[in-house]
């Protein structure tokens, strides 16, 4: 089940056919692998012989992969690569990108690009082809967002912009040309767009291209050239951190090894100020004094224990998109490091003691990050439990900083799930983690606590979502390009935990093909029959909370499935598992979402990512066919080159590290993401 002690391996030929190649490899920290193993374990095969047969023939990964890489991405031909949409439509897509995507992926120098954009549409300048390619990818991503908030619009107009960008900057010779900053920007934006399409394997390819291109120009290193302006240096730094963040996100989705390590970059942390305020005294002081900047913006990952209780300067900064980006990058550094230490082959070869040490270490660092959040970004309340947030303002789209709070909350709880999820494989009784008298050892207690923490984090992540599924809220408040990943992370972890509490559980080991030992008599709690004798013991209220959270998650998947094929695939996978474990938990499924309505839509899923003709309104007049190079910071036309809040993690007992010895739309649309 991808336990804390298991090393990744490939148990099938991934080059077998087009479907296996499209899915690719999913490592043990990917929710696709979790649900694949879970499906194998909850199958109704209880005899030892049947289990042995099932072990010999694993379920193909492609059958459990809910992403859309198996679908083609059609190009809209013929098209004029120099054409642009009408100004009103272009402004809508451009503004949507800047407001909803740029704060997370800073691929462009915002103020400079806005100025160039205005000059271009005012017919006062002729941009180079790569700049136009970048603009078309911005239109494509903005178009995806607009379709999400208006699912009645089913045109595949974004594919037209992708086609234009391909002609302008992704032509056949690009792999043999030396890269420049604009090419890196373009590759990053294509990767983000493919992620919006649910094409995670293809997104991984372009993300790797952007990463390697960035390394070739040293974007990952501190730039000390005095001829390059501070704003241009900061733009390059943010471009690197955007690539780093995307690489981490895709790695967490696929479970594949990342080439990004702790010592790969020396570029400073992103400045928590907007570009238009770079000439202010506070920002200028940090630009002019690298030592001060490093001290004030030191990553939580690299803080010494003596600094954990000191005041944090960054919490005094005023709220702005750049401050949000700083905290997001800071958390990403921790989460990526824990994946490299806890899940990597190198880390596992150092033995369970070192792995468990790192689990505790990173848990404390994640909580330290949470304590540094300023009040306007906090998403926890001091009077809530570890199982849910119930923050009253997270449902309110008019609340201040709602998108920042929701995005940080989902990334935080996703990090906790990633950290603790392998311990769920030890939720059932393991003789190695018990004394001769049956009492759990110190290692057993730690793993039991971390397993419980994983379920708590899963419930807390789902509690961020409103009780009633709301697609408008999802589009405006969440990182919509990765919301399905976060939702499936939490849902799969919950179903995994519930499977151990269900009488349907069967172990992978033929010697332990029976349900967990000493199950208590099922009891009734709020209409849910639960078993309280599992290991570790869950209170009836906690198990009831887990069941309720799983039900809520499936309702969200069910609603999202009406506008996204990937969500529909994910729902059908989870729904199938729920129906297998429900009898053992005494769950009445009559009040759970019904997936039979999607059977009629099964034939509507074609062989591509879209079903529209892609023409839309994107054939307005355009100009500009210059081939001049971009400027020093990858843009055309500019030669210049908290305070101790409740963490809700349940890890208070591990302050010292232990080193062990041994509502539904009316129509179905193929895709709106």
C-alpha positions as CSV (number, residue, x, y, z in Angstrom):
1,X,0.0,0.0,0.0
2,X,3.0,2.3,-0.3
3,X,4.0,2.1,3.3
4,X,6.7,4.1,5.1
5,X,9.2,1.3,4.5
6,X,8.4,0.4,0.9
7,X,10.6,1.4,-2.0
8,X,9.0,2.4,-5.4
9,X,9.0,-0.3,-8.0
10,X,7.4,-0.8,-11.5
11,X,5.1,-3.8,-11.5
12,X,4.0,-3.5,-15.1
13,X,5.3,-2.7,-18.6
14,X,4.5,0.9,-19.0
15,X,5.6,0.8,-22.7
16,X,3.0,-1.9,-23.4
17,X,0.5,0.3,-25.3
18,X,-0.7,3.8,-25.9
19,X,-2.8,3.9,-22.7
20,X,0.1,2.8,-20.4
21,X,2.4,5.3,-22.1
22,X,-0.1,8.1,-21.7
23,X,-0.5,7.4,-18.0
24,X,3.2,6.8,-17.3
25,X,4.6,5.9,-13.9
26,X,2.9,6.8,-10.6
27,X,5.0,6.5,-7.5
28,X,3.8,5.6,-4.0
29,X,3.1,9.1,-2.9
30,X,0.6,9.7,-5.8
31,X,-3.1,9.3,-5.1
32,X,-3.4,7.4,-8.3
33,X,-1.1,4.7,-6.8
34,X,-3.0,4.9,-3.5
35,X,-6.4,4.2,-5.1
36,X,-4.9,1.5,-7.3
37,X,-3.6,-0.3,-4.3
38,X,-6.8,0.3,-2.4
39,X,-8.9,-1.1,-5.2
40,X,-6.8,-4.2,-5.1
41,X,-7.1,-4.6,-1.4
42,X,-10.9,-4.0,-1.1
43,X,-11.7,-6.4,-4.0
44,X,-14.1,-9.1,-2.8
45,X,-11.5,-11.8,-2.8
46,X,-11.1,-13.2,0.7
47,X,-9.5,-16.6,0.3
48,X,-5.8,-17.0,0.4
49,X,-5.7,-18.6,-3.1
50,X,-7.7,-15.8,-4.6
51,X,-5.5,-13.2,-2.9
52,X,-2.4,-14.8,-4.3
53,X,-3.9,-14.8,-7.7
54,X,-4.8,-11.1,-7.4
55,X,-1.3,-10.3,-6.2
56,X,0.2,-12.0,-9.3
57,X,-1.9,-9.7,-11.6
58,X,-2.0,-6.1,-10.5
59,X,-4.7,-3.7,-11.7
60,X,-3.1,-1.7,-14.6
61,X,-2.3,1.8,-13.6
62,X,-4.0,3.2,-16.7
63,X,-7.3,1.9,-15.4
64,X,-6.9,3.8,-12.1
65,X,-5.6,7.0,-13.7
66,X,-8.3,9.6,-13.7
67,X,-6.2,12.2,-15.6
68,X,-6.8,12.9,-19.3
69,X,-3.5,12.2,-21.0
70,X,-5.2,9.4,-22.9
71,X,-7.1,12.0,-24.8
72,X,-5.6,13.8,-27.8
73,X,-5.2,17.5,-27.9
74,X,-6.5,18.6,-31.3
75,X,-4.9,21.5,-33.1
76,X,-7.2,24.0,-34.8
77,X,-6.1,24.2,-38.4
78,X,-5.8,26.2,-40.5
79,X,-5.2,29.2,-38.3
80,X,-3.4,32.6,-38.6
81,X,-0.8,32.6,-35.9
82,X,-0.6,36.4,-35.9
83,X,-4.3,36.9,-35.3
84,X,-5.6,37.9,-31.9
85,X,-9.1,38.0,-30.4
86,X,-11.1,41.3,-30.3
87,X,-9.9,43.7,-27.6
88,X,-12.8,43.2,-25.2
89,X,-12.4,39.4,-25.2
90,X,-8.6,39.7,-25.0
91,X,-8.9,42.0,-22.0
92,X,-11.2,39.5,-20.3
93,X,-8.8,36.6,-20.7
94,X,-5.8,38.7,-19.9
95,X,-7.3,40.1,-16.7
96,X,-8.6,36.6,-15.7
97,X,-5.1,35.3,-16.0
98,X,-3.5,38.2,-14.0
99,X,-6.0,38.0,-11.2
100,X,-6.3,34.2,-10.8
101,X,-3.2,32.5,-12.1
102,X,-0.3,35.0,-12.0
103,X,-0.2,35.3,-8.2
104,X,0.7,31.6,-8.1
105,X,2.8,31.2,-11.3
106,X,4.7,34.5,-11.9
107,X,5.8,33.7,-15.4
108,X,5.9,37.3,-16.6
109,X,7.1,40.7,-15.4
110,X,3.6,42.0,-14.7
111,X,4.0,45.8,-15.1
112,X,6.2,45.6,-18.1
113,X,4.0,43.0,-19.9
114,X,0.9,45.1,-19.2
115,X,2.6,48.1,-20.9
116,X,3.6,46.0,-23.9
117,X,0.1,44.6,-24.1
118,X,-1.4,48.0,-24.3
119,X,1.1,49.2,-26.9
120,X,0.4,46.1,-29.0
121,X,-3.4,46.6,-29.0
122,X,-3.0,50.3,-29.6
123,X,-1.0,49.4,-32.8
124,X,2.0,51.4,-31.6
125,X,4.5,48.5,-31.5
126,X,5.2,45.2,-33.3
127,X,6.2,42.4,-30.9
128,X,8.4,39.4,-31.7
129,X,6.9,36.0,-32.3
130,X,7.8,34.5,-28.9
131,X,6.1,37.4,-27.1
132,X,3.0,36.7,-29.2
133,X,3.3,33.0,-28.3
134,X,3.4,33.9,-24.6
135,X,0.4,36.2,-25.0
136,X,-1.6,33.4,-26.7
137,X,-0.8,31.0,-23.8
138,X,-2.1,33.6,-21.4
139,X,-5.2,33.8,-23.5
140,X,-5.6,30.0,-23.4
141,X,-5.3,29.8,-19.6
142,X,-7.6,32.8,-19.1
143,X,-10.1,31.2,-21.5
144,X,-10.1,28.0,-19.4
145,X,-10.9,30.0,-16.3
146,X,-13.7,31.9,-18.0
147,X,-15.2,28.6,-19.2
148,X,-15.1,27.3,-15.7
149,X,-17.2,30.1,-14.3
150,X,-19.5,30.0,-17.3
151,X,-19.9,26.2,-18.2
152,X,-22.6,27.0,-20.7
153,X,-19.8,28.1,-23.0
154,X,-18.5,24.9,-24.5
155,X,-16.4,26.3,-27.4
156,X,-12.8,25.0,-27.4
157,X,-11.4,28.5,-28.1
158,X,-8.4,27.9,-25.9
159,X,-7.2,25.2,-28.3
160,X,-7.0,27.9,-31.0
161,X,-4.6,29.9,-28.8
162,X,-2.5,26.8,-28.1
163,X,-2.3,26.2,-31.9
164,X,-1.1,29.8,-32.5
165,X,1.4,29.5,-29.7
166,X,2.7,26.3,-31.2
167,X,3.3,28.0,-34.6
168,X,4.9,31.0,-33.0
169,X,7.2,29.5,-30.4
170,X,6.9,25.7,-30.3
171,X,7.8,24.9,-33.9
172,X,9.8,21.8,-34.9
173,X,13.2,23.4,-34.6
174,X,12.8,24.7,-31.1
175,X,14.5,21.6,-29.5
176,X,17.6,22.4,-31.4
177,X,17.8,26.1,-30.6
178,X,19.5,27.6,-27.6
179,X,17.0,28.7,-25.0
180,X,16.3,32.3,-23.8
181,X,14.1,33.7,-21.1
182,X,11.0,34.1,-23.3
183,X,11.3,30.4,-24.2
184,X,11.4,29.5,-20.5
185,X,8.3,31.6,-19.9
186,X,6.5,29.9,-22.8
187,X,7.4,26.4,-21.6
188,X,6.2,27.2,-18.1
189,X,2.9,28.6,-19.4
190,X,2.3,25.6,-21.7
191,X,2.9,23.3,-18.7
192,X,0.3,25.3,-16.6
193,X,-2.2,25.1,-19.4
194,X,-1.8,21.4,-19.8
195,X,-2.3,21.0,-16.1
196,X,-5.6,23.0,-16.5
197,X,-6.6,20.4,-19.2
198,X,-6.0,17.5,-16.8
199,X,-3.0,16.4,-18.9
200,X,-0.6,15.8,-16.1
201,X,1.8,13.6,-18.0
202,X,2.2,16.1,-20.8
203,X,2.4,18.9,-18.3
204,X,5.3,17.0,-16.6
205,X,7.2,17.0,-19.9
206,X,6.9,20.7,-20.4
207,X,7.6,21.5,-16.8
208,X,10.8,19.5,-17.1
209,X,11.7,21.4,-20.2
210,X,11.2,24.7,-18.4
211,X,13.2,23.5,-15.5
212,X,16.2,22.3,-17.7
213,X,16.0,25.5,-19.7
214,X,16.1,27.6,-16.5
215,X,19.1,25.6,-15.3
216,X,20.9,26.2,-18.6
217,X,20.7,30.0,-18.0
218,X,21.4,29.8,-14.3
219,X,18.0,31.2,-13.3
220,X,18.2,29.1,-10.1
221,X,21.3,31.0,-8.9
222,X,21.8,34.4,-7.3
223,X,22.5,37.0,-10.0
224,X,25.2,39.5,-9.0
225,X,25.6,41.3,-12.3
226,X,25.4,45.1,-11.5
227,X,24.2,45.8,-15.1
228,X,20.9,44.0,-14.5
229,X,18.3,46.1,-12.7
230,X,16.9,44.9,-9.4
231,X,13.4,44.5,-10.8
232,X,14.7,42.3,-13.6
233,X,16.6,40.2,-11.1
234,X,13.5,39.8,-9.0
235,X,11.5,38.8,-12.1
236,X,14.0,36.0,-12.8
237,X,13.9,34.8,-9.2
238,X,10.1,34.6,-9.3
239,X,10.2,32.8,-12.6
240,X,12.4,30.2,-11.0
241,X,10.2,29.8,-7.9
242,X,7.2,29.4,-10.2
243,X,8.9,26.6,-12.1
244,X,10.0,25.1,-8.8
245,X,6.4,25.2,-7.5
246,X,5.0,23.7,-10.6
247,X,7.6,21.0,-10.6
248,X,6.7,20.2,-7.0
249,X,2.9,20.1,-7.7
250,X,3.3,17.7,-10.7
251,X,5.8,15.6,-8.7
252,X,3.2,15.3,-5.9
253,X,0.6,14.3,-8.5
254,X,2.7,11.6,-10.2
255,X,4.9,10.4,-7.4
256,X,7.9,10.5,-9.7
257,X,11.4,11.4,-8.6
258,X,12.2,15.1,-8.9
259,X,15.6,16.4,-10.0
260,X,15.1,19.4,-7.7
261,X,17.0,19.0,-4.5
262,X,17.6,21.2,-1.4
263,X,21.0,22.4,-2.7
264,X,20.0,23.2,-6.3
265,X,19.3,26.9,-6.0
266,X,20.8,30.0,-4.4
267,X,18.3,32.5,-5.7
268,X,16.8,34.5,-2.8
269,X,13.3,34.1,-1.6
270,X,10.7,36.2,-3.4
271,X,10.4,39.7,-2.2
272,X,7.0,40.3,-0.4
273,X,6.4,43.6,-2.3
274,X,4.7,44.3,-5.6
275,X,6.8,45.6,-8.5
276,X,5.2,49.0,-8.4
277,X,6.5,49.5,-4.8
278,X,10.1,48.4,-5.5
279,X,11.3,52.0,-5.2
280,X,9.9,52.3,-1.7
281,X,12.5,52.4,1.2
282,X,11.7,49.0,2.6
283,X,12.1,47.2,-0.7
284,X,15.2,49.1,-1.7
285,X,16.8,48.3,1.6
286,X,16.4,44.5,0.9
287,X,17.6,44.9,-2.7
288,X,20.8,46.7,-1.5
289,X,21.6,44.5,1.4
290,X,21.6,40.7,0.5
291,X,22.6,39.7,4.0
292,X,19.6,41.6,5.5
293,X,17.3,40.1,2.9
294,X,18.5,36.6,3.7
295,X,18.0,37.1,7.4
296,X,14.5,38.6,7.0
297,X,13.3,36.1,4.5
298,X,14.9,33.0,5.7
299,X,13.0,29.9,4.6
300,X,11.3,27.9,7.4
301,X,13.0,24.9,6.0
302,X,16.4,26.3,6.9
303,X,15.6,27.9,10.2
304,X,17.7,26.8,13.2
305,X,15.6,25.5,16.2
306,X,16.7,28.5,18.2
307,X,14.9,30.8,15.7
308,X,11.5,29.0,16.1
309,X,10.3,31.3,18.8
310,X,11.7,34.6,17.5
311,X,9.7,37.3,16.0
312,X,9.2,37.0,12.2
313,X,9.6,40.2,10.2
314,X,7.6,39.0,7.2
315,X,4.4,38.9,9.3
316,X,4.5,42.7,9.5
317,X,4.4,43.2,5.7
318,X,1.1,44.5,4.3
319,X,-1.0,41.9,2.3
320,X,-0.3,41.7,-1.4
321,X,0.0,39.0,-4.1
322,X,3.8,38.9,-3.6
323,X,3.4,38.2,0.1
324,X,1.1,35.4,-0.7
325,X,3.6,34.0,-3.2
326,X,6.3,34.2,-0.6
327,X,4.3,32.0,1.9
328,X,3.3,29.6,-0.8
329,X,6.9,29.1,-1.9
330,X,8.0,28.8,1.7
331,X,5.6,25.9,2.3
332,X,6.5,24.3,-1.1
333,X,10.2,24.2,0.0
334,X,9.2,22.2,3.1
335,X,6.8,19.8,1.3
336,X,9.3,19.1,-1.5
337,X,12.1,18.5,0.9
338,X,9.9,16.0,2.9
339,X,9.1,14.2,-0.3
340,X,12.7,13.9,-1.2
341,X,13.6,12.7,2.3
342,X,10.6,10.5,3.2
343,X,9.7,9.0,-0.2
344,X,13.0,8.8,-2.0
345,X,14.9,5.6,-2.5
346,X,18.0,7.2,-0.9
347,X,16.0,8.1,2.2
348,X,14.4,4.7,2.6
349,X,17.8,3.0,2.3
350,X,18.9,4.9,5.4
351,X,16.5,2.8,7.5
352,X,13.2,3.4,9.3
353,X,14.7,5.3,12.2
354,X,15.9,8.1,9.8
355,X,12.7,8.1,7.9
356,X,10.7,8.5,11.2
357,X,13.0,11.2,12.4
358,X,12.4,13.2,9.2
359,X,8.6,12.6,9.5
360,X,8.7,14.3,12.9
361,X,11.1,17.0,11.8
362,X,9.0,18.1,8.8
363,X,5.8,17.9,10.8
364,X,7.3,20.5,13.2
365,X,8.5,22.6,10.3
366,X,5.0,22.6,8.7
367,X,3.5,23.7,12.0
368,X,6.2,26.4,12.3
369,X,5.2,27.7,8.8
370,X,1.5,27.8,10.0
371,X,2.5,29.8,13.1
372,X,4.1,32.5,10.9
373,X,1.1,33.3,8.8
374,X,-0.2,36.8,9.4
375,X,-3.8,37.2,10.7
376,X,-5.2,38.2,7.3
377,X,-4.0,34.8,5.8
378,X,-4.9,32.5,8.6
379,X,-7.5,29.7,7.9
380,X,-7.7,28.0,11.3
381,X,-9.6,29.0,14.4
382,X,-8.4,28.4,18.0
383,X,-11.6,26.7,19.1
384,X,-11.7,24.1,16.2
385,X,-10.6,20.5,16.4
386,X,-7.9,18.8,14.4
387,X,-10.7,17.1,12.3
388,X,-12.2,20.2,10.7
389,X,-11.7,23.9,10.3
390,X,-15.3,25.3,10.1
391,X,-13.9,28.8,9.5
392,X,-17.0,30.9,8.9
393,X,-15.3,33.2,6.3
394,X,-13.9,30.5,3.9
395,X,-17.4,30.1,2.3
396,X,-17.8,33.8,1.7
397,X,-16.5,35.0,-1.7
398,X,-16.7,38.6,-0.5
399,X,-14.5,38.0,2.5
400,X,-11.0,39.6,2.3
401,X,-8.2,37.4,0.9
402,X,-10.5,34.4,0.4
403,X,-8.5,33.0,-2.5
404,X,-5.2,33.3,-0.6
405,X,-6.6,31.7,2.5
406,X,-8.2,28.8,0.7
407,X,-5.1,28.2,-1.4
408,X,-2.8,28.2,1.6
409,X,-5.1,26.0,3.5
410,X,-5.3,23.4,0.8
411,X,-1.6,23.3,0.3
412,X,-1.0,23.1,4.1
413,X,-3.4,20.1,4.6
414,X,-2.1,18.5,1.4
415,X,1.4,18.7,2.9
416,X,0.2,17.0,6.1
417,X,-1.5,14.3,4.1
418,X,1.6,13.7,2.0
419,X,3.8,13.5,5.2
420,X,1.5,11.1,7.1
421,X,-0.2,9.0,4.4
422,X,2.3,6.1,4.4
423,X,1.6,5.5,8.1
424,X,-2.0,4.6,7.1
425,X,-0.6,1.4,5.8
426,X,0.2,0.5,9.4
427,X,-3.3,1.3,10.7
428,X,-4.0,-2.3,11.0
429,X,-2.2,-4.3,13.7
430,X,1.4,-5.0,12.8
431,X,3.2,-7.5,15.2
432,X,6.5,-5.8,14.6
433,X,5.2,-2.7,16.3
434,X,3.9,-4.3,19.4
435,X,5.6,-5.7,22.6
436,X,5.2,-9.3,23.7
437,X,2.3,-8.2,25.9
438,X,0.5,-6.7,22.9
439,X,1.2,-3.0,23.8
440,X,2.4,-0.8,20.9
441,X,6.1,0.1,20.8
442,X,7.3,3.7,20.6
443,X,7.5,3.2,16.8
444,X,4.1,1.7,16.7
445,X,2.6,4.7,18.7
446,X,4.3,7.2,16.4
447,X,3.0,5.5,13.3
448,X,-0.5,5.2,14.8
449,X,-0.5,8.8,15.7
450,X,0.7,9.9,12.2
451,X,-2.0,7.7,10.6
452,X,-4.6,9.5,12.7
453,X,-3.0,12.8,11.7
454,X,-3.4,11.9,8.1
455,X,-7.2,11.3,8.5
456,X,-7.5,14.5,10.5
457,X,-5.7,16.5,7.7
458,X,-7.9,14.8,5.1
459,X,-11.1,15.8,6.9
460,X,-9.8,19.3,7.5
461,X,-9.0,19.8,3.8
462,X,-12.5,18.7,2.8
463,X,-13.9,21.0,5.5
464,X,-12.4,23.9,3.6
465,X,-15.1,23.3,0.9
466,X,-18.6,24.6,1.4
467,X,-21.1,22.1,2.5
468,X,-23.1,22.5,-0.7
469,X,-20.9,22.1,-3.9
470,X,-20.6,25.5,-5.6
471,X,-18.7,25.7,-8.9
472,X,-18.5,29.5,-8.7
473,X,-16.9,29.3,-5.3
474,X,-14.5,26.6,-6.7
475,X,-13.4,28.8,-9.6
476,X,-13.0,32.0,-7.6
477,X,-11.6,30.7,-4.3
478,X,-9.5,27.7,-5.1
479,X,-6.4,26.8,-7.1
480,X,-8.7,25.4,-9.7
481,X,-6.0,23.8,-11.8
482,X,-5.0,21.5,-8.9
483,X,-8.3,21.3,-6.9
484,X,-9.0,17.8,-8.2
485,X,-5.6,16.6,-7.0
486,X,-6.2,18.0,-3.5
487,X,-9.7,16.6,-3.3
488,X,-8.5,13.1,-4.5
489,X,-5.6,13.2,-2.0
490,X,-8.0,13.7,0.9
491,X,-10.7,11.4,-0.4
492,X,-8.3,8.5,-1.2
493,X,-6.7,8.8,2.2
494,X,-10.1,8.7,3.9
495,X,-11.2,5.7,2.0
496,X,-8.0,4.0,2.8
497,X,-8.5,4.6,6.5
498,X,-12.1,3.5,6.3
499,X,-11.2,0.4,4.5
500,X,-9.2,-0.8,7.6
501,X,-12.3,-0.1,9.7
502,X,-14.5,-2.1,7.3
503,X,-15.2,-5.8,7.5
504,X,-14.4,-5.8,3.8
505,X,-10.7,-5.2,4.5
506,X,-8.3,-7.8,3.2
507,X,-4.5,-7.6,3.6
508,X,-2.0,-8.0,0.8
509,X,-0.3,-10.7,2.9
510,X,-1.8,-14.2,2.6
511,X,-0.9,-14.8,6.2
512,X,-3.1,-11.9,7.3
513,X,-6.1,-12.3,5.0
514,X,-8.5,-11.7,7.8
515,X,-10.0,-8.5,9.0
516,X,-8.3,-6.5,11.8
517,X,-8.0,-8.3,15.1
518,X,-10.7,-8.1,17.8
519,X,-13.2,-5.9,16.0
520,X,-15.7,-4.4,18.3
521,X,-19.4,-4.9,17.9
522,X,-20.7,-2.4,15.4
523,X,-22.4,0.5,17.0
524,X,-24.7,3.2,15.7
525,X,-23.6,6.9,15.6
526,X,-25.7,9.4,13.7
527,X,-27.0,6.6,11.5
528,X,-23.5,5.2,10.8
529,X,-22.5,1.8,12.2
530,X,-18.9,1.9,13.2
531,X,-16.2,-0.4,14.5
532,X,-14.2,1.0,17.3
533,X,-11.8,-1.9,17.9
534,X,-9.5,-1.1,15.0
535,X,-5.8,-0.2,15.4
536,X,-5.3,2.6,16.1
537,X,-8.6,3.0,18.0
538,X,-10.8,5.7,16.5
539,X,-13.6,7.2,18.6
540,X,-17.0,6.7,17.1
541,X,-17.3,10.5,16.6
542,X,-14.0,10.5,14.7
543,X,-15.0,7.7,12.5
544,X,-18.4,9.3,11.9
545,X,-16.6,12.5,11.0
546,X,-14.4,10.6,8.5
547,X,-17.5,9.0,6.9
548,X,-19.2,12.3,6.7
549,X,-16.1,13.9,5.1
550,X,-15.9,11.2,2.5
551,X,-19.6,11.6,1.6
552,X,-19.0,15.4,1.2
553,X,-16.0,14.8,-1.0
554,X,-18.0,12.5,-3.2
555,X,-20.7,15.0,-3.6
556,X,-18.1,17.6,-4.7
557,X,-16.6,15.1,-7.2
558,X,-20.1,14.3,-8.4
559,X,-20.9,17.9,-9.0
560,X,-17.6,18.7,-10.7
561,X,-18.0,15.6,-12.8
562,X,-20.7,17.4,-14.8
563,X,-18.1,19.9,-16.2
564,X,-14.9,17.9,-16.1
565,X,-14.1,14.4,-17.5
566,X,-11.2,13.9,-15.1
567,X,-13.5,14.5,-12.1
568,X,-16.0,12.1,-13.5
569,X,-13.4,9.4,-13.8
570,X,-12.2,10.2,-10.3
571,X,-15.8,10.0,-9.0
572,X,-16.4,6.6,-10.6
573,X,-13.3,5.2,-9.0
574,X,-14.1,6.4,-5.6
575,X,-17.8,5.5,-5.8
576,X,-16.8,1.9,-6.7
577,X,-14.6,1.6,-3.6
578,X,-17.2,3.2,-1.4
579,X,-19.8,0.6,-2.5
580,X,-17.3,-2.2,-1.6
581,X,-16.4,-1.0,1.9
582,X,-19.9,0.4,2.9
583,X,-21.4,-2.9,4.0
584,X,-18.6,-3.4,6.5
585,X,-19.3,0.0,8.0
586,X,-23.0,-0.2,7.9
587,X,-23.3,2.9,5.7
588,X,-26.6,3.6,4.0
589,X,-25.7,4.7,0.5
590,X,-29.2,6.0,-0.3
591,X,-28.1,9.5,0.8
592,X,-24.8,9.4,-1.1
593,X,-24.4,10.7,-4.7
594,X,-25.5,8.4,-7.5
595,X,-23.2,8.0,-10.5
596,X,-25.7,6.2,-12.7
597,X,-26.4,9.6,-14.4
598,X,-22.9,9.5,-16.0
599,X,-23.5,6.2,-17.8
600,X,-25.5,8.1,-20.4
601,X,-22.6,10.5,-20.9
602,X,-20.0,7.7,-21.3
603,X,-20.4,7.7,-25.1
604,X,-19.9,11.5,-25.1
605,X,-16.3,11.2,-24.1
606,X,-14.4,11.4,-27.4
607,X,-10.8,10.8,-28.3
608,X,-9.6,14.3,-27.6
609,X,-9.5,16.9,-24.8
610,X,-12.3,18.9,-26.4
611,X,-15.4,18.8,-28.6
612,X,-15.7,22.3,-29.9
613,X,-14.4,23.7,-33.2
614,X,-12.2,26.1,-31.4
615,X,-13.1,29.1,-33.6
616,X,-14.9,31.1,-30.9
617,X,-14.3,34.8,-31.3
618,X,-10.5,34.4,-31.6
619,X,-10.1,35.6,-35.2
620,X,-9.8,39.3,-34.7
621,X,-7.3,41.5,-36.5
622,X,-3.8,41.4,-35.2
623,X,-0.4,42.7,-36.2
624,X,3.2,42.1,-35.3
625,X,5.5,39.7,-36.9
626,X,8.9,40.9,-35.7
627,X,11.6,38.4,-34.8
628,X,13.7,40.6,-32.5
629,X,15.0,39.1,-29.3
630,X,13.4,39.7,-25.9
631,X,15.0,41.8,-23.2
632,X,17.1,40.7,-20.2
633,X,14.1,39.6,-18.1
634,X,12.2,37.8,-20.8
635,X,9.8,40.5,-21.9
636,X,9.6,42.4,-25.1
637,X,10.3,46.1,-25.4
638,X,12.3,46.8,-22.1
639,X,16.1,46.9,-22.5
640,X,16.6,47.1,-18.8
641,X,16.9,44.2,-18.5
642,X,2.0,35.0,12.3
643,X,1.9,34.8,15.5
644,X,1.4,31.4,17.1
645,X,-2.0,30.4,15.8
646,X,-3.5,27.0,16.4
647,X,-1.9,24.5,14.1
648,X,-4.5,21.8,14.3
649,X,-2.0,19.1,13.5
650,X,-2.2,17.0,16.6
651,X,1.6,16.8,16.8
652,X,2.0,18.6,20.2
653,X,3.4,15.4,21.7
654,X,6.4,15.4,19.4
655,X,8.0,18.7,20.2
656,X,11.3,16.8,20.7
657,X,12.4,14.6,17.9
658,X,12.7,10.9,18.6
659,X,15.4,8.8,17.1
660,X,14.2,5.2,17.1
661,X,16.6,2.4,17.2
662,X,15.3,0.0,15.2
663,X,-26.3,21.3,-6.5
664,X,-25.9,20.1,-10.3
665,X,-25.7,21.8,-13.7
666,X,-28.3,20.8,-16.3
667,X,-25.9,19.7,-19.0
668,X,-22.8,17.6,-19.3
669,X,-19.7,19.1,-20.9
670,X,-16.7,17.2,-21.9
671,X,-14.2,19.5,-20.0
672,X,-14.2,22.9,-18.4
673,X,-10.9,22.8,-16.6
